[in-house]
Amino acid sequence: MISKGKRKGWSQQKKLYSTAAVGMDKDNNVLFIHSPSPYSTHDFINILLSLPIDIDSAMYLEGGPEATLYISPKDIHTKSEGRYGTLFGENFGDLSTLTLPNVIGIVKLK
C-alpha cells in the first residue's frame, strides 16, 4: 500500500471494504490500522497519507467483514469489526460469526 511514504499500486475500484493493515511511521513505531468504514483501497491509502502521523509504510492485511482489530491490554477490551459495501449501497449485517483468516498475536515477554 505505502512504501517510503509513497503510494504503491492499488488503482481505483468500485467496491468498498473495511480494511486492516499494519504499518510503520518514520520514527519506527508500529501502526495497527483498521477502518470499519468501507472505502476503496485506493481512497484508504490517500486517507492514510493525509493523516499527520508521518506514515512511512503500510501493508494490506485483510479487507471486508474479516478485517477486524481486537486489542486487549489488561482490563481493556476493544474490538472493531469489518464491514463491506458497494458503490451503490452498503450491507452491514451481523458479521461476528465469521472466521478470521489471519491473526497476529503479540505478548510482552516477562
Beta strands, then each sheet from edge to edge (+ up, - down):
strand 1: 2-3
strand 2: 6-7
strand 3: 16-25
strand 4: 30-39
strand 5: 55-63
strand 6: 69-71
strand 7: 78-80
strand 8: 84-86
strand 9: 89-91
sheet 1: 1+ 2-
sheet 2: 4+ 3- 5+
sheet 3: 4+ 3- 8+ 9-
sheet 4: 6+ 7-
end
